[in-house]
């Protein structure tokens, strides 16, 4: 599967640290880190919704499909 997670890019654009995002979204640092590094196998829509609200972005700003 060639889904690229650009969470770090959006966090940098919003000047938000992983700690700050973790607190605002209500996820553990380890779970956010797994997502940020692209090692996650899945993401709940509720989690994606919370991240998008916090970072004021669209899901497509965070997730990208790329042909391998």
C-alpha positions in Angstrom: 0.0 0.0 0.0 1.4 3.4 -0.9 -0.4 5.8 1.4 2.0 8.6 2.5 1.3 10.4 5.8 2.2 14.0 5.8 1.3 14.8 9.4 4.8 16.2 10.1 4.4 18.6 7.2 1.1 19.9 8.5 2.4 20.2 12.0 5.4 22.2 10.8 3.1 24.5 8.8 1.0 25.1 11.9 4.2 25.4 14.1 2.8 22.7 16.4 4.8 20.1 18.3 3.9 16.5 18.7 3.3 17.1 22.4 0.9 19.9 21.8 -1.0 18.0 19.1 -1.2 15.0 21.4 -2.8 17.0 24.2 -5.2 18.8 21.9 -6.3 15.6 20.0 -6.3 13.3 23.1 -3.9 10.7 21.7 -0.8 9.3 23.3 2.6 10.5 22.0 3.4 6.9 20.9 0.2 6.5 18.8 0.8 9.9 17.2 4.4 9.1 16.5 3.4 5.8 14.8 1.0 7.7 12.6 3.6 10.5 11.9 6.3 8.1 10.8 3.9 6.3 8.5 4.0 3.0 10.4 0.3 2.9 11.3 -1.8 0.2 9.6 -5.0 2.1 10.1 -6.5 5.4 11.4 -10.0 5.9 12.9 -12.1 8.5 11.2 -12.7 10.1 14.7 -8.9 10.4 15.1 -8.5 11.9 11.6 -11.4 14.3 12.3 -9.8 15.5 15.6 -6.4 16.0 13.9 -7.9 17.9 11.0 -9.9 20.1 13.4 -6.8 20.8 15.4 -4.5 21.5 12.5 -7.3 23.3 10.5 -6.7 21.2 7.4 -8.4 18.6 5.2 -7.7 14.8 5.3 -6.0 15.1 1.9 -3.5 17.5 3.5 -2.4 14.7 5.8 -2.9 11.5 3.6 -1.6 11.1 0.1 -1.8 8.2 -2.3 1.3 7.4 -4.4 1.9 4.6 -6.9 4.7 2.4 -5.8 
